[in-house]
Amino acid sequence: MQPQKPRAGRPRMEEPSIDAQDEETSRRTRMRLAQRRYRSKKHDTLAAAEQKATALESALRGTLSAFRDLQKSLLQQPTGSVPLDVAVAVSKTSLEISSLLHSSGVQVQDTLGCNLLDCSNTTCARRILSERLMRSAAEFSLHSLERGELGCFTPELLAGMNVLPGEILLAQTLGQASPDNPLGDIDYAGRFLPQLHRKIEGAAETVLRLAPPKLQRLKYGLTRTWFETDVPELAGEWLEAADVEEYLAQRGIHVRDKSQKTVTLHLGSEGSDADSEGPVTPEWEPELPDWTIFGKQLEEGQNIPGGMREVSTASPVSGWSLTQQSPPPQSALATTPQSKITIDVDKLVTGISSRGICLGPAPGIRRHHVDEAIQEAVQMY
């Protein structure tokens, strides 16, 4: 064993002769020597632990890199050559790795970073709900394929791309487990994924959609993904995960913690989230903060459901059209200023994920389907 180099500090003490000192001096000397030995042992233990942690981190990074290379090699195979069970198994492992990274608190690169065209200096917080929605959508697709169902993969999309669902799932889960190498930067992704655009809701101008972390956010709460196609089921405006989070935030639904289970809103007041602290990013204020979860502005008359009638989701536009119809008689709850609604976050995420449709590079959902998911997750008190 190599002798250790002496550390900077006071010179090493030599034990004096005990016989030449009284009992009190001897006790103090022994105490100082014991403290020095303890500090030296503690320093050596911490140094060994740091070396071990560095070695384990290097091995873990190498393992993750090797797994990503395996996923890429499967995607580089000719279309239809990868069996469905293999694609499902690899995708499931990729999702488990992604969940472990997020649950362990590892700060990975934000795959849904801010790229506002009119707000280049804004630094946005990690988008917890967006990440949750992306993982939930991938898990929903994975479980559907395991049961032999298509899930969010529509026959119209698969026919237009000439690709199997397992291959799309492989590409999407690779983007989940590898935020530093997103799906859009993979050179082979363009072979079968459709070209999408980004636009402001209701506007005619569009820009080519960029992959995360460069996904455009043109206007807070109003940025949409545009699918230009002749297939009615796929054509038009869609909300991606980042768009859904902004859409919910405008209605007072903020998820600021990974373990958050509910969001409580007080009715009859302009305060949105009573159980949450101030905005995570005060420099980025929503442009429409006065909208409610029912699609109405605060100064407008609005019908607050009182739980006396069942909200049907049979019509695909029922969630949004309810806000456009003349309100029925108000319930007693609507006149109570202190009434509140509690939204189950897990139920909300599940409802949004189950209504989403795969657009190729990412899942998307119609706006009225988001409204339906909100209504299903509301608990009245």
Legacy VTK file of the C-alpha trace (Angstrom):
# vtk DataFile Version 3.0
C-alpha trace
ASCII
DATASET POLYDATA
POINTS 381 float
0.000 0.000 0.000
1.330 3.428 -0.965
1.907 5.765 2.007
-0.567 8.626 2.153
0.686 12.128 1.502
0.421 14.319 4.585
-2.568 16.676 4.455
-2.261 20.395 5.063
-2.909 21.480 8.608
-1.300 21.462 11.983
1.728 19.190 12.433
1.079 15.741 13.812
1.087 15.641 17.586
3.510 13.449 19.397
2.178 11.715 22.447
3.919 13.237 25.439
5.006 11.257 28.394
2.017 10.582 30.568
4.133 10.381 33.689
5.250 14.014 33.308
1.729 15.472 33.274
-1.126 15.601 35.645
-4.371 13.700 35.058
-6.320 16.635 33.539
-3.669 17.385 30.928
-3.474 13.713 30.023
-7.229 13.504 29.534
-7.267 16.524 27.203
-4.370 15.157 25.206
-6.081 11.798 24.714
-9.286 13.565 23.646
-7.473 15.643 21.007
-5.708 12.588 19.653
-9.009 10.686 19.458
-10.660 13.577 17.608
-7.830 13.674 15.076
-8.083 9.941 14.473
-11.860 10.248 14.016
-11.531 13.102 11.498
-8.863 11.229 9.588
-10.992 8.079 9.429
-14.064 10.081 8.361
-12.107 11.809 5.587
-10.803 8.497 4.265
-14.312 6.985 4.311
-15.826 9.925 2.407
-13.034 9.857 -0.172
-13.586 6.140 -0.768
-17.355 6.674 -1.093
-16.840 9.458 -3.655
-14.548 7.253 -5.725
-17.100 4.443 -5.637
-19.961 6.783 -6.619
-17.927 8.138 -9.540
-17.188 4.633 -10.776
-20.848 3.589 -10.459
-22.027 6.721 -12.285
-19.608 6.044 -15.125
-20.796 2.437 -15.365
-24.458 3.534 -15.331
-23.896 6.064 -18.100
-22.178 3.409 -20.172
-25.059 0.995 -19.607
-27.661 3.580 -20.638
-25.633 4.477 -23.718
-25.407 0.815 -24.727
-29.174 0.378 -24.308
-29.875 3.452 -26.446
-27.570 2.076 -29.129
-29.610 -1.139 -29.056
-32.822 0.837 -29.522
-31.321 2.792 -32.407
-30.105 -0.373 -34.101
-33.613 -1.840 -33.926
-35.054 1.313 -35.490
-32.507 1.154 -38.296
-33.773 -2.243 -39.384
-36.093 -2.457 -42.420
-39.758 -1.810 -41.736
-41.500 -4.890 -40.336
-38.328 -6.809 -39.501
-38.538 -6.215 -35.735
-41.091 -8.553 -34.076
-43.820 -6.826 -32.097
-42.996 -8.641 -28.848
-39.352 -7.525 -29.094
-40.352 -3.906 -29.759
-42.789 -3.971 -26.831
-40.215 -5.493 -24.457
-37.514 -2.963 -25.371
-39.981 -0.064 -25.148
-41.166 -1.249 -21.734
-37.585 -1.370 -20.459
-36.963 2.122 -21.825
-40.009 3.473 -19.981
-38.880 1.820 -16.748
-35.465 3.453 -17.097
-37.111 6.819 -17.707
-39.355 6.405 -14.643
-36.374 5.470 -12.460
-34.455 8.543 -13.591
-37.376 10.855 -12.807
-38.290 9.229 -9.486
-34.676 9.356 -8.291
-34.593 13.119 -8.699
-31.904 13.087 -11.371
-31.977 16.445 -13.133
-31.958 15.553 -16.801
-32.193 17.999 -19.655
-35.628 19.505 -20.098
-37.069 17.871 -23.217
-39.831 20.454 -23.401
-37.760 23.594 -22.998
-38.940 27.109 -23.661
-38.571 28.433 -27.192
-41.016 31.332 -27.300
-40.417 33.425 -30.400
-41.233 36.615 -28.469
-39.634 35.612 -25.175
-36.094 34.411 -25.848
-34.797 35.436 -22.408
-37.410 33.504 -20.439
-36.164 30.600 -18.362
-39.050 28.246 -17.667
-39.258 25.677 -14.907
-39.266 21.969 -15.516
-42.579 20.979 -17.011
-43.606 18.250 -14.594
-47.114 17.717 -15.971
-45.861 17.548 -19.570
-43.385 14.814 -18.705
-46.108 12.970 -16.834
-48.449 13.143 -19.800
-45.777 11.889 -22.203
-44.919 8.892 -20.025
-48.586 8.119 -19.394
-49.340 8.194 -23.135
-46.418 5.879 -23.878
-47.494 3.485 -21.113
-51.069 3.488 -22.445
-49.815 2.600 -25.937
-47.531 -0.074 -24.522
-50.283 -1.793 -22.534
-52.615 -1.620 -25.547
-50.071 -3.340 -27.796
-49.505 -6.017 -25.154
-53.239 -6.780 -25.266
-53.214 -6.894 -29.060
-54.993 -3.540 -29.430
-53.933 -0.460 -31.379
-54.421 1.990 -28.515
-53.593 5.510 -29.704
-52.339 4.246 -33.077
-55.095 4.839 -35.613
-55.355 2.696 -38.770
-55.417 5.860 -40.894
-52.038 6.983 -39.554
-50.445 3.554 -39.894
-51.697 3.182 -43.460
-50.304 6.555 -44.463
-46.866 5.896 -42.980
-46.522 2.205 -43.875
-45.020 1.436 -40.473
-45.872 -0.875 -37.583
-47.026 0.452 -34.179
-44.107 -1.217 -32.412
-41.618 0.806 -34.447
-43.317 4.096 -33.591
-43.372 3.119 -29.919
-39.652 2.311 -30.079
-38.900 5.766 -31.472
-41.091 7.576 -28.940
-39.706 5.717 -25.918
-36.166 6.404 -27.141
-36.935 10.102 -26.892
-38.279 9.543 -23.351
-35.219 7.687 -22.039
-32.704 9.818 -23.929
-33.536 13.520 -23.496
-30.106 14.559 -24.763
-30.806 12.808 -28.080
-34.458 13.595 -28.874
-36.476 11.877 -31.551
-36.298 14.730 -34.031
-32.503 14.647 -34.152
-32.421 10.982 -35.215
-31.578 10.894 -38.901
-33.732 7.859 -39.666
-36.900 9.203 -38.013
-37.903 11.157 -41.106
-38.230 7.975 -43.104
-41.659 7.178 -41.720
-42.812 9.960 -39.373
-45.153 12.580 -40.905
-44.209 16.244 -41.136
-46.059 18.443 -38.665
-46.313 22.217 -38.220
-46.885 24.607 -35.320
-49.303 27.530 -35.302
-51.341 29.809 -33.065
-54.919 28.655 -32.586
-57.158 30.217 -35.207
-54.270 31.731 -37.183
-53.357 30.763 -40.722
-49.567 31.079 -40.512
-47.646 27.897 -39.695
-44.005 27.009 -39.050
-42.340 23.644 -39.406
-42.465 21.755 -36.116
-39.104 21.252 -34.433
-38.399 18.341 -32.134
-37.916 18.856 -28.379
-36.127 20.607 -26.801
-36.683 23.096 -29.637
-40.447 22.605 -29.820
-41.943 26.007 -30.638
-44.207 27.724 -28.130
-45.496 30.625 -30.177
-48.071 32.030 -27.739
-48.792 30.969 -24.195
-51.744 28.594 -24.050
-52.632 29.018 -27.728
-49.856 27.158 -29.581
-51.113 24.136 -31.513
-49.675 21.423 -33.733
-51.104 21.435 -37.256
-51.475 18.199 -39.229
-51.947 18.887 -42.935
-53.637 15.790 -44.352
-56.704 14.667 -46.273
-57.687 12.252 -43.485
-60.430 13.951 -41.410
-59.533 11.980 -38.263
-56.001 13.421 -38.297
-56.346 16.820 -39.973
-56.451 20.060 -38.056
-55.204 21.410 -34.736
-53.826 19.239 -31.950
-52.456 19.901 -28.481
-49.187 18.254 -27.517
-48.125 17.661 -23.910
-46.572 21.127 -23.505
-49.681 22.737 -24.999
-51.960 20.796 -22.647
-49.995 21.956 -19.612
-50.327 25.606 -20.651
-54.020 25.099 -21.472
-54.608 23.674 -17.977
-52.561 26.419 -16.327
-54.814 29.052 -17.887
-57.713 27.364 -16.135
-55.948 27.357 -12.777
-54.750 23.750 -12.857
-51.076 23.782 -11.873
-49.047 20.661 -11.065
-45.792 21.749 -9.457
-44.699 18.554 -7.743
-44.197 15.008 -8.991
-46.095 13.558 -6.027
-49.016 16.023 -6.219
-52.326 14.143 -6.238
-54.963 16.889 -6.316
-55.471 20.508 -7.328
-57.984 22.580 -5.346
-59.707 25.575 -6.927
-61.894 28.050 -5.010
-64.976 29.183 -6.903
-66.099 32.780 -6.898
-62.584 34.204 -6.564
-59.886 35.090 -9.014
-57.305 32.977 -7.196
-56.801 29.825 -9.160
-54.861 27.265 -7.171
-55.467 27.606 -3.455
-53.162 24.758 -2.449
-50.202 25.834 -4.556
-47.572 28.439 -3.893
-46.776 31.357 -6.185
-45.878 30.910 -9.843
-42.768 28.867 -10.489
-41.639 31.360 -13.138
-42.948 34.840 -12.267
-41.248 36.297 -15.339
-43.607 34.285 -17.576
-47.178 35.265 -16.839
-50.036 33.577 -18.760
-51.556 35.858 -21.356
-55.114 34.805 -20.451
-55.053 34.379 -16.650
-58.746 35.169 -16.273
-60.043 31.997 -17.931
-61.695 29.326 -15.840
-61.712 25.557 -16.225
-65.147 25.836 -17.839
-63.824 27.808 -20.824
-65.365 31.118 -19.709
-63.802 34.342 -18.562
-64.378 35.313 -14.940
-66.559 38.329 -15.732
-68.888 36.232 -17.906
-71.868 34.343 -16.583
-71.012 30.661 -16.307
-72.684 27.463 -15.264
-70.806 25.683 -12.496
-71.877 22.011 -12.360
-73.510 21.147 -9.076
-73.381 17.374 -9.398
-77.156 17.126 -9.974
-76.866 15.933 -13.554
-74.577 13.525 -15.327
-72.160 14.963 -17.868
-72.196 12.767 -20.970
-69.042 12.303 -23.024
-70.733 10.496 -25.902
-70.433 13.452 -28.259
-66.836 14.286 -29.260
-67.514 17.983 -28.780
-69.609 17.801 -25.643
-66.859 19.062 -23.351
-66.414 22.314 -25.236
-69.950 22.793 -26.490
-71.292 22.783 -22.938
-69.604 26.139 -22.428
-71.256 27.615 -25.507
-74.848 26.670 -24.668
-77.245 28.724 -22.601
-76.754 27.837 -18.925
-79.447 25.845 -17.147
-80.762 26.989 -13.767
-77.967 27.652 -11.315
-77.525 25.252 -8.431
-77.145 26.361 -4.848
-73.440 25.620 -5.014
-72.881 28.264 -7.666
-73.998 31.008 -5.269
-71.673 29.920 -2.463
-68.460 31.976 -2.650
-66.451 29.487 -0.589
-67.329 26.446 -2.690
-64.359 24.652 -4.145
-63.554 21.953 -6.631
-60.861 19.337 -6.250
-59.328 17.854 -9.366
-57.765 14.410 -9.207
-54.434 14.792 -11.020
-53.977 11.057 -11.652
-57.462 10.782 -13.122
-56.864 13.883 -15.227
-53.596 12.532 -16.640
-55.182 9.149 -17.350
-58.176 10.744 -19.062
-56.000 12.902 -21.293
-53.642 10.042 -22.188
-56.474 7.668 -23.073
-57.997 10.243 -25.438
-54.751 11.066 -27.227
-53.865 9.936 -30.742
-50.402 9.199 -32.073
-49.388 11.812 -34.634
-46.052 10.153 -35.378
-43.348 12.160 -33.591
-45.563 12.736 -30.543
-49.079 12.106 -29.231
-51.723 14.797 -29.655
-55.205 15.475 -28.333
-58.134 17.622 -29.435
-59.067 20.578 -27.236
-62.592 19.355 -26.489
-61.163 16.027 -25.323
-59.033 17.897 -22.781
-62.210 19.576 -21.513
-63.881 16.180 -21.190
-60.943 14.853 -19.165
-61.138 17.895 -16.867
-64.843 17.324 -16.218
-64.264 13.655 -15.412
-61.532 14.537 -12.904
-63.571 17.207 -11.054
-64.838 16.409 -7.559
-67.415 18.857 -6.198
-67.616 19.851 -2.509
LINES 1 382
381 0 1 2 3 4 5 6 7 8 9 10 11 12 13 14 15 16 17 18 19 20 21 22 23 24 25 26 27 28 29 30 31 32 33 34 35 36 37 38 39 40 41 42 43 44 45 46 47 48 49 50 51 52 53 54 55 56 57 58 59 60 61 62 63 64 65 66 67 68 69 70 71 72 73 74 75 76 77 78 79 80 81 82 83 84 85 86 87 88 89 90 91 92 93 94 95 96 97 98 99 100 101 102 103 104 105 106 107 108 109 110 111 112 113 114 115 116 117 118 119 120 121 122 123 124 125 126 127 128 129 130 131 132 133 134 135 136 137 138 139 140 141 142 143 144 145 146 147 148 149 150 151 152 153 154 155 156 157 158 159 160 161 162 163 164 165 166 167 168 169 170 171 172 173 174 175 176 177 178 179 180 181 182 183 184 185 186 187 188 189 190 191 192 193 194 195 196 197 198 199 200 201 202 203 204 205 206 207 208 209 210 211 212 213 214 215 216 217 218 219 220 221 222 223 224 225 226 227 228 229 230 231 232 233 234 235 236 237 238 239 240 241 242 243 244 245 246 247 248 249 250 251 252 253 254 255 256 257 258 259 260 261 262 263 264 265 266 267 268 269 270 271 272 273 274 275 276 277 278 279 280 281 282 283 284 285 286 287 288 289 290 291 292 293 294 295 296 297 298 299 300 301 302 303 304 305 306 307 308 309 310 311 312 313 314 315 316 317 318 319 320 321 322 323 324 325 326 327 328 329 330 331 332 333 334 335 336 337 338 339 340 341 342 343 344 345 346 347 348 349 350 351 352 353 354 355 356 357 358 359 360 361 362 363 364 365 366 367 368 369 370 371 372 373 374 375 376 377 378 379 380
